[in-house]
Structure formats: C-alpha cells, structure tokens
Amino acid sequence: MRWIDPKQGPRAGLYRHFRTFARPQYTLCARVDLRPLKARNDLGLFPMILKEVVLAANAVPELRRRIRVVDGEERIVEHERVDCTCTIGRDDGTFTFGHFPYPEEDFAQQVRDRAQAARETEGLGLEQEDRDDKLFITCLPWLDFTTMQHAEIGDPLDCVPRIAWGRVVDQHVTVCLTANHCLVDGIHVARFFQALE
C-alpha cells in the first residue's frame, strides 16, 4: 500500500473542494455488453460478472484509494488490490454479506463455496466491516434498472466504492458505480467501464 497526502498533487484542490460537501458520493450507471464476456467465460453468470467487476475496479488506482484519519490528520491510502463484500440472497427472502477475495484461480468455485457458507450463517457476515480494502457489491437480478442509490451511513469520508448490476436483458446489463468525489472523478469511472467492457 502507498500513502498519499491529499493536500499535495494535482487533485489537492478538488479534494479540498469536495471535502466541504455533506455527501460527496455520486453514482454513474452505464449499460454493459456481456457478449464478449460470455463468449470467453464459463464460470456462470454471477461469478463471471463479479470477477470482471472486481478486476475492472482494481485496474483503476483511484478506486483502490481510501481516506483514513491518522493522528487527527486525513491521509489517503492506495491499496495494491482490493477484495469485495457482496450481498448473498437467502431462501427466506433476506440476505447476508459474503466476502470474496481478489479473483484468482478457481474463483467461480470460491464464489459458490463462500456464498453457500454465507447463506448458512445466522448473522449478517459483518466480521470484516472495519476493513477498507474492499468494494461493496450487490446484484438485483429481478430488475432491469437504469439507476440506483445505495443505502449509505451519511459519512462524507465514506469512500469504499459501491457497485451494483441488475437483470441481464438482450445480453446487456446496467452497472452502477458509486464513488467518493474526493478521490474519484468522472474520468476514473469511465476507465472502470472501459476496463469492464
């Protein structure tokens, strides 16, 4: 991991500006063509999209950055890579959270095993809640939505990116990315979608 001083560098003014916002988080959504993925991927739809979303987010350094307060001073940490926490549906209509590592070999099997283990727990799976080297991810396969807003705690320093996708229609899916403007600009979100495509 590497540390960045938010008061230095080309984004220092933007950081200062967006730190005055009560809610600097924003969301951009885009339709993604799944045909190239499906043509070269036999993981299954959910693991396939999850893997590509995590890889695309990791390809953009700004999406691996987090704001931390160290000795009363704000610092930015850039993780070498981030894992993900993802919602996992249960048979009773509720959900829990599953934790998935950065995609490596046997990722689809890891997703299936970890999702099943998460479904069988009684709690919400929030043991790793204090980690910031992750992404928050959810899937709403019942809806072909065009935009969404995640539930948030209302902290302007909350900077863990949130990613969601919906129902696949005609081999396309809407993917939404929520990021903190203190760290992430539109060009960085565009780079995420370029990496995903």
Backbone as a ProteinNet text record, in pm:
[ID]
protein_1_A
[PRIMARY]
MRWIDPKQGPRAGLYRHFRTFARPQYTLCARVDLRPLKARNDLGLFPMILKEVVLAANAVPELRRRIRVVDGEERIVEHERVDCTCTIGRDDGTFTFGHFPYPEEDFAQQVRDRAQAARETEGLGLEQEDRDDKLFITCLPWLDFTTMQHAEIGDPLDCVPRIAWGRVVDQHVTVCLTANHCLVDGIHVARFFQALE
[TERTIARY]
84.3	0	88.2	34.3	111.6	25.6	91	22.3	33.9	-75.1	-80.9	-127.6	-62.3	-104.2	-210.6	-334.5	-440.5	-419.5	-329.2	-303	-199	-142.2	-38	-84.6	-23.9	-50.2	-161.7	-186.3	-281	-426.5	-464.9	-603.4	-625.5	-525.9	-537.4	-654.7	-670.5	-781.6	-916.7	-925.4	-1050.5	-1083.1	-982.3	-1003.2	-1059.2	-993.3	-1039.5	-1183.3	-1213	-1348	-1454.2	-1433.6	-1535.7	-1542	-1436.5	-1440.6	-1537.6	-1579	-1677	-1820.2	-1839.9	-1973.1	-2019.4	-2146.5	-2204.4	-2214.6	-2232.8	-2242.6	-2165.1	-2033.1	-1953.7	-1963.4	-2041.1	-2056.5	-2152.1	-2121.4	-2207.1	-2209	-2308.7	-2326	-2336.8	-2267.8	-2282.1	-2318.8	-2411.3	-2457.3	-2437.1	-2409.7	-2394.5	-2437.7	-2484.4	-2518.2	-2389.6	-2374	-2253.5	-2293.2	-2221.7	-2243.7	-2172.7	-2247.9	-2190.9	-2144.7	-2173.4	-2138.7	-1990	-1898.1	-1756.1	-1720	-1780.2	-1752.7	-1808.3	-1932.4	-1996.7	-1926.9	-1869	-1802.8	-1675.2	-1614.5	-1486.6	-1490.7	-1608.5	-1616.3	-1722.8	-1686.9	-1783.5	-1799	-1781.2	-1788.9	-1931.9	-2027.9	-2163.4	-2183	-2305.6	-2331.5	-2287.8	-2331.6	-2297.5	-2146.7	-2079.1	-1933.8	-1859.9	-1909.5	-1845.3	-1850.7	-1970	-1982.7	-1906.9	-1919	-1847.8	-1697.7	-1642.9	-1499.4	-1459.5	-1532.3	-1496.2	-1512.5	-1613.4	-1634	-1517.4	-1477	-1366.1	-1235.6	-1210.2	-1088.5	-1088.3	-1202.9	-1210.9	-1188	-1246	-1225.8	-1079.9	-1017.6	-877.1	-784.6	-829.1	-748	-738.9	-822.2	-825.8	-773.7	-651.9	-594.1	-684	-755	-841.1	-951.6	-992.7	-1095.6	-1038.5	-907.3	-841.4	-795.7	-829.9	-787.8	-895.5	-850.5	-940.7	-888	-979.7	-943	-936	-826.4	-811.5	-768.4	-811.3	-766.5	-658.5	-536.7	-421.5	-367.1	-369.4	-323.5	-394.1	-524.1	-604.6	-591.2	-513.8	-491.7	-541.6	-607.6	-656.8	-542.3	-538.2	-440.4	-516.8	-457.3	-515.4	-423.7	-482.6	-407	-452.6	-355.5	-387	-346.2	-445.8	-420.4	-366.4	-282	-230	-342	-437	-555.8	-663.1	-787.7	-899.7	-984.3	-1042.8	-1135.4	-1276.8	-1377.9	-1514.1	-1601.9	-1699.2	-1808.5	-1932.6	-2007.6	-2120.5	-2244.8	-2359.2	-2483.8	-2509.5	-2557.5	-2589.7	-2732.5	-2820.3	-2960.1	-2978.3	-3075.3	-3113.1	-3249.1	-3280.2	-3406.3	-3527.8	-3511.9	-3626.5	-3652.5	-3580.5	-3602.2	-3514.8	-3438	-3344.5	-3209.3	-3112	-2977.6	-2874.4	-2754.1	-2638.2	-2524.8	-2409.7	-2294.3	-2188.5	-2136.8	-2028.3	-1902.4	-1789.7	-1661.7	-1585.9	-1539.2	-1473.7	-1337.7	-1235.6	-1101.1	-1086.8	-979.5	-943.5	-945.1	-1004.2	-1019.3	-886.4	-873.3	-758.6	-811.5	-726.1	-767	-882.9	-970.2	-1085.6	-1180.3	-1188.1	-1271.1	-1418.4	-1468.9	-1610.7	-1642.4	-1555.6	-1579.9	-1571.7	-1477	-1468.1	-1596.9	-1650.2	-1775	-1887.4	-1900.3	-2007.4	-1992.1	-1870.8	-1846.9	-1871.1	-1817.2	-1831.8	-1976.2	-2045.6	-2186.5	-2269.9	-2245.4	-2320.2	-2290.7	-2164.9	-2128.3	-2195.9	-2201.4	-2266.9	-2415.9	-2481.3	-2624.5	-2654.4	-2560.6	-2582.5	-2551.6	-2498.8	-2471.8	-2599.5	-2603.3	-2720.5	-2706.6	-2584.8	-2562.1	-2563.4	-2513.5	-2508.5	-2373.8	-2277.8	-2147.3	-2067.3	-2080.8	-2015	-1882.3	-1822.7	-1698.5	-1587.1	-1586.5	-1478.6	-1520.1	-1617.1	-1672.7	-1569.8	-1469	-1372.3	-1263.7	-1258.9	-1160.6	-1206.3	-1110.7	-1147	-1083	-1012.7	-950.7	-1047.2	-1163.7	-1268.6	-1360.3	-1449.4	-1557.7	-1687.2	-1793.3	-1926.2	-2000.4	-2049.7	-2111.8	-2247.2	-2341.9	-2473.2	-2525.7	-2616.1	-2678.3	-2829	-2905.5	-3051.2	-3102.2	-3096.5	-3126.3	-3272.7	-3358.3	-3501.6	-3540	-3449.8	-3484.3	-3387.1	-3442.8	-3361	-3366.8	-3287.4	-3293	-3196.9	-3218.2	-3128.6	-3045.6	-3086.8	-3009.7	-3047.9	-2967.1	-2999.1	-2918.8	-2958.4	-2882.3	-2866.8	-2743.8	-2715.6	-2753.3	-2787.1	-2800.1	-2661	-2649.9	-2520.3	-2532.8	-2419.6	-2421.6	-2420	-2397.3	-2400.8	-2269.9	-2161.4	-2030.5	-1959.3	-1921.8	-1853	-1717.3	-1660.8	-1534.6	-1555.9	-1680.8	-1710.9	-1667.3	-1568.8	-1512.1	-1493.1	-1553.5	-1546.9	-1645.3	-1596.7	-1686.9	-1795.4	-1913.1	-2026.4	-2062.7	-2080.5	-2109.8	-2232.9	-2323.1	-2444.9	-2473.2	-2534.9	-2586.1	-2720.9	-2797.9	-2933.9	-2953.7	-3076.6	-3114.5	-3045.3	-3003	-2944.8	-3058.7	-3056.5	-3158.9	-3086.8	-3118.3	-3056	-2903.8	-2848.8	-2705	-2636	-2715.9	-2663.3	-2713.1	-2636.8	-2675.3	-2634.9	-2717.8	-2680.1	-2591.4	-2479	-2386.6	-2377.3	-2391.7	-2382.9	-2263.3	-2188.4	-2072.2	-2091.3	-2084.2	-2089.2	-1949.9	-1900.6	-1766	-1767.3	-1664.2	-1649.9	-1570.1	-1629.6	-1568.4	-1440.1	-1414.9	-1286.9	-1171.3	-1198.3	-1094.5	-1113	-1237.4	-1269.7	-1349.3	-1301.3	-1370	-1436	-1509.3	-1578.7	-1485.4	-1366.5	-1272.3	-1231.4	-1222.6	-1186.8	-1301.5	-1424.3	-1540.4	-1544.1	-1514.6	-1510.7	-1404.2	-1290.1	-1185.2	-1231.2	-1309.3	-1367	-1454.3	-1544	-1632.9	-1556	-1450.3	-1366.7	-1300.2	-1248.9	-1186.1	-1288.4	-1411.2	-1517.2	-1557.1	-1569.1	-1605.6	-1494.7
-117.2	0	122.7	231.2	355.1	466.6	562.4	674.6	798	875.4	997.3	1110.6	1223.9	1343.1	1414.4	1423.5	1486.3	1636.2	1696.5	1840	1868.3	1763.5	1777.8	1714.8	1755.1	1692.4	1760	1710.7	1776.3	1774.8	1680.8	1674.2	1743	1810.2	1872.3	1970.8	2053.8	2150	2081.6	1976.5	1901	1830.7	1774.4	1708.7	1809	1924.3	2028.8	2069.9	2087.9	2130.1	2027.8	1902.4	1801.5	1762.1	1790.5	1763.4	1857.4	1965.3	2055.5	2004.9	1902.8	1850.5	1758.3	1767.5	1676	1535.4	1526.7	1396.8	1402.7	1376.5	1382.5	1256.8	1156.9	1034.9	1061.1	1003.9	1017.6	885	867.7	741.1	766.6	683.7	681.8	540	529.5	399.4	391	272.2	251.6	109.6	93.8	-39	-105.8	-232.2	-307.1	-426.3	-444.3	-555.8	-678.7	-783.4	-904.8	-1006.3	-982.9	-1083	-1117.4	-1021	-1059.9	-1145.4	-1117.6	-1196.7	-1338	-1346	-1477.4	-1566.6	-1505	-1582.7	-1648.7	-1593.2	-1647.8	-1689.1	-1707.4	-1731.7	-1835.3	-1939.1	-2043.2	-2056.5	-1946.5	-1950.1	-1958.6	-1917.5	-1895.2	-1744.5	-1698.1	-1554.7	-1470.8	-1507.4	-1426.1	-1423	-1539	-1533.1	-1461.4	-1475.8	-1411.9	-1259.6	-1206.8	-1061	-1011.8	-1082.7	-1042.8	-1034.9	-1135.6	-1137.1	-1017.7	-992.8	-883.8	-747.1	-730.6	-603.8	-577.9	-679.8	-663.6	-636.3	-707.2	-683.5	-543.1	-498.5	-365.2	-256.7	-272.5	-173.6	-170.9	-286.6	-292.5	-231.8	-225.5	-167.7	-15.3	46.8	192.6	228.6	283.5	312.2	396.4	489.8	577.7	500.1	387.1	304.9	215.1	216.1	142.6	236.6	364.1	462.6	482	503.9	525	639	713.1	820.6	761.7	788.9	746.8	867.3	870	972.4	909.2	962.3	910.9	1023.6	1003.1	1105.8	1238.7	1231.8	1351.6	1417.9	1358.8	1417.6	1323.2	1379	1297	1258.5	1128.8	1074.1	984.1	959.8	868.2	747.7	630.4	507.4	448.3	403.4	333.3	187.8	99.9	-43.1	-100.6	-202	-269.1	-339.5	-393.5	-454.9	-460.7	-472.9	-479.2	-601.8	-657	-769.3	-712.5	-794.9	-741.1	-807.9	-732.5	-781.8	-772	-880.6	-884.9	-937.6	-883.4	-935.2	-1075.5	-1162.5	-1301	-1329.2	-1359.8	-1387	-1518.8	-1518	-1640.5	-1687.4	-1814.2	-1872	-1805.6	-1746.1	-1684.9	-1540.8	-1492.9	-1358.1	-1252.5	-1288.5	-1193.5	-1210.5	-1135	-1152.3	-1135.1	-1175.7	-1159.9	-1107.2	-1090.7	-1042.5	-1152.5	-1175	-1269.9	-1194.3	-1248.5	-1185.1	-1269.4	-1203.2	-1272.8	-1210.7	-1294.2	-1242.1	-1191.5	-1121.5	-1080.1	-1204.1	-1193.5	-1312.1	-1373.1	-1498.8	-1576.7	-1709.5	-1809.3	-1939.7	-1996.5	-2070.7	-2133.7	-2031.5	-1911.5	-1806	-1847.4	-1907.2	-1946.2	-2042.3	-2138.1	-2232.9	-2162.9	-2070	-1992	-1914.1	-1854.7	-1777.7	-1870.1	-1984.3	-2077.3	-2124.7	-2162.2	-2211.7	-2103.1	-1984.3	-1875.4	-1824.8	-1823.8	-1781.9	-1881.8	-2010.3	-2111.2	-2099.2	-2079.3	-2063.2	-1939.2	-1831.2	-1708.2	-1731.7	-1804.1	-1833.3	-1913.5	-1996.8	-2085.4	-2019.8	-1899.5	-1829.9	-1764.4	-1739.8	-1673.3	-1521.6	-1474.1	-1329.7	-1264.8	-1142.2	-1066.2	-1074.9	-1143.4	-1155.8	-1026.9	-951.1	-820.5	-825.1	-942.2	-954.8	-867.8	-845.5	-769.6	-625.4	-577.4	-444.4	-333.1	-352.7	-246.1	-237.3	-329.8	-325.2	-226.7	-154.4	-67.2	-111.4	-224.2	-274.4	-367.9	-312.6	-391.7	-300.8	-363.1	-297.4	-351.6	-270.5	-319.5	-347.4	-469.7	-509.5	-573.5	-544	-607.2	-634.5	-730.2	-767.8	-774.9	-713	-718.6	-782.9	-915.9	-983.5	-977.9	-925.4	-919.3	-794.3	-693.8	-563.7	-521.1	-467.7	-404.1	-254.5	-208.4	-67.5	16.6	145.9	237.2	321.8	328.5	399.5	345.4	375.4	334	417.9	414.4	479	379.5	359.8	266.7	329.3	246.1	291.3	329.9	442.4	490.5	538.8	541.1	583.5	735.1	808.5	954	1018	945	997	1047.5	1177.2	1227.7	1160.4	1094.7	1022.9	880.3	836.2	702.5	698.6	616.5	617.9	479.4	375.6	242.4	240.6	218.5	217.9	110.7	144.1	51.7	26.1	-100.7	-139.2	-228.9	-204.6	-285.9	-315.1	-429.7	-458.2	-526	-519.7	-572.4	-689.6	-700.9	-812.4	-798.7	-910.3	-913.7	-917.3	-822.3	-813	-800.8	-889.5	-888.8	-883.8	-960.8	-973.9	-843.5	-753.7	-629.2	-617.5	-544	-523.3	-381.9	-319.3	-189.8	-213.2	-144.4	-147.9	-6.3	7.1	136.9	137.9	245.8	263.3	389.9	376.8	490.5	509.4	632.3	662.6	798.8	823.1	949.6	1046	1161.7	1258.8	1319.3	1302.1	1346.2	1270.1	1147.4	1059.9	1022.8	1022.4	963.3	1063	1089.1	1178.4	1097.8	1166.4	1100.7	1023.1	1075	1003.9	869.5	863.8	737.8	636.4	685.7	597.7	547.9	636.8	595.6	488	501.2	399.4	265.3	269.2	145.7	77.8	156.7	97.8	50.7	122.5	77.2	-55.7	-67.4	-193	-306.4	-273.5	-374.2	-420.3	-328.1	-364.3	-446.4
0	0	0	-51.9	-53.4	3.4	68.7	130.6	42.9	38.4	-42.6	47.2	37.1	111.2	28.2	78.2	-2.4	-24.1	51.2	35.2	-71.9	-130.8	-232.4	-363.4	-472.8	-601.6	-680.3	-801.1	-891.9	-845.2	-757.8	-712.9	-578.2	-524.8	-392.4	-385.6	-487.4	-489	-497.9	-579.2	-590.7	-460	-396.1	-266.8	-165.9	-155.9	-62.6	-93.2	-221.9	-262.8	-221.5	-258.1	-229.7	-82.9	-5.8	138.8	210.3	145.4	207	187	105	76.4	188.9	222.9	320.2	262.3	130.8	64.1	-68.1	-62.8	-185.3	-272.1	-229.3	-307.6	-424.7	-538.8	-656.5	-731.5	-817.5	-888.9	-1038.5	-1115.1	-1260.7	-1302.2	-1397.4	-1445.8	-1596.5	-1645.3	-1789.2	-1824.1	-1947.3	-1998.7	-2045.3	-2009.4	-2043.7	-2129.9	-2239.2	-2331.5	-2275.7	-2244.8	-2187.3	-2291.4	-2417.5	-2519.1	-2520.3	-2511.5	-2510.2	-2388.8	-2274.7	-2154.6	-2168.6	-2212.2	-2221.8	-2324.5	-2426.5	-2530.6	-2479.6	-2374.5	-2327.3	-2180.7	-2126.1	-1983.4	-1953	-1881.9	-1846.7	-1695.5	-1622.3	-1476.8	-1424.5	-1504.3	-1456.5	-1450.5	-1466.7	-1482.7	-1362	-1241.3	-1124.1	-1098.1	-1090	-1069.1	-1181.8	-1305.2	-1418.9	-1406	-1378.7	-1366.6	-1244	-1131.8	-1010	-1035.7	-1099.6	-1128.6	-1213.7	-1320.3	-1411.3	-1346.4	-1262.2	-1191.6	-1095.5	-1020.9	-925.4	-999.6	-1108.3	-1186.7	-1246.7	-1299.4	-1358.7	-1253.9	-1136.3	-1029.4	-985.4	-977	-937.3	-1042.2	-1166.8	-1273.8	-1265.2	-1182.1	-1168.7	-1029.3	-1019	-886.9	-796.6	-852.9	-772	-701.1	-756.4	-692.2	-583	-569.2	-460.9	-349.5	-360.4	-260.8	-154.5	-31.8	80.9	167.1	226.2	318.2	458.3	525.7	664.9	747.8	871.1	964.1	1051	1041	1114.5	1201.6	1332.6	1427.5	1403	1376.1	1357.3	1221.2	1131.9	1000.1	891.4	790.6	680	588.6	557	463.5	367.3	254.4	156.6	145.9	155.1	134.2	0.9	-77.9	-202.4	-183.9	-182.1	-166.9	-298.1	-286.3	-406	-481.4	-405.8	-464.6	-357.1	-402.5	-308.6	-337.7	-231.6	-240.9	-248.6	-220.2	-220.7	-115.9	-72.7	9	-78.6	-89	-181.2	-109.5	-145.2	-88.5	-142.9	-54.1	-90	-44	-138.8	-106.1	-34.2	56	127.8	77.5	102.5	56.7	119.8	239.2	306.7	261.8	159.2	106.5	170.5	273.6	332.9	264	309	254	364.2	331.8	419	332.4	392.6	318.5	310.8	190.4	170.5	134.2	172.5	145.2	44	-62	-171.4	-197.7	-212.2	-236.2	-379.6	-402.6	-537.6	-627.7	-746.2	-832.5	-874.8	-841.8	-886.6	-937.6	-944.6	-994.1	-912.2	-976.5	-911.5	-847.9	-905.4	-846.9	-842.8	-950	-953.3	-840.4	-815.1	-706.2	-571.1	-556.6	-431.9	-408.7	-515.2	-502.9	-458.9	-523.3	-486.7	-341.9	-302.4	-166.2	-62.3	-86.7	11	18.4	-96.3	-95.7	-15.5	-33.7	41.6	190.7	226.2	367.7	426.5	349.5	397.3	419.1	326.5	339.7	465.9	506.7	620.9	755.7	754.3	881.2	931.7	1060.3	1117.4	1118.2	1119.9	1127.1	990.2	988.2	863.5	793.8	853.4	790	792.6	899.1	907.7	983.9	996.1	1072.3	1015.5	886.7	822.5	794.5	867.2	842.5	858	941.7	966.6	859.3	766.7	657.6	550.2	492	380.3	248.7	249.4	127	53.8	23.4	-40.8	-120.5	-192.5	-265.1	-207.2	-207.4	-170.7	-301.4	-316.7	-442.9	-415.8	-503.8	-494.4	-634.6	-641.8	-767.9	-745.1	-833.6	-827.1	-956.1	-966	-1092.3	-1132.8	-1045.4	-1074.1	-1152.1	-1156.2	-1213.5	-1322.4	-1429.9	-1533	-1505.2	-1409.3	-1369.6	-1452.5	-1449.9	-1520.6	-1424.6	-1298.9	-1198.1	-1061.3	-961.9	-825.8	-728.4	-603.4	-497.7	-383.8	-340.7	-231.1	-97.6	-2.4	135.2	184	251.7	298.7	441.4	511.3	650.9	666.3	559.2	565	608.4	601.9	640.2	515	510.3	392	366.8	468.3	449.2	398.4	387.9	336.3	190.2	160.4	25.2	-34.1	25.3	-34.4	-152.2	-274	-389.5	-376	-428.6	-431.1	-576.6	-608.7	-746.2	-744.9	-838.9	-849.8	-996.2	-1019.6	-1152.8	-1139	-1247.5	-1244.1	-1337.7	-1385.8	-1473.6	-1609.3	-1661.8	-1795.9	-1896.8	-1990	-2094.6	-2228.7	-2320.5	-2453.4	-2443.4	-2351.8	-2330.6	-2288.3	-2229.7	-2173.5	-2029.7	-1947.5	-1809.1	-1768.2	-1685.6	-1629.4	-1508.7	-1506.5	-1393.4	-1339.2	-1207.7	-1141.8	-1048.4	-1052.3	-964.9	-883	-751.2	-659.6	-602.2	-608.6	-559.4	-489.8	-412.6	-341.4	-429.6	-457.7	-548.6	-491.4	-362.4	-306.5	-369.3	-414.5	-467.6	-613.6	-660.3	-790.2	-874.2	-995.1	-1088.4	-1199.5	-1284.7	-1395.5	-1486.2	-1510.2	-1597.9	-1537.5	-1405	-1339.5	-1350.3	-1337.5	-1355.3	-1499.7	-1595.4	-1736	-1757.4	-1689	-1701.9	-1645.5	-1538.5	-1484.9	-1589.6	-1653.1	-1753.2	-1876.6	-1913.6	-2026	-1991.6	-1869.4	-1826.6	-1822.4	-1780.1	-1773	-1913.5	-2006.1	-2144.2	-2206.7
[MASK]
+++++++++++++++++++++++++++++++++++++++++++++++++++++++++++++++++++++++++++++++++++++++++++++++++++++++++++++++++++++++++++++++++++++++++++++++++++++++++++++++++++++++++++++++++++++++++++++++++++++

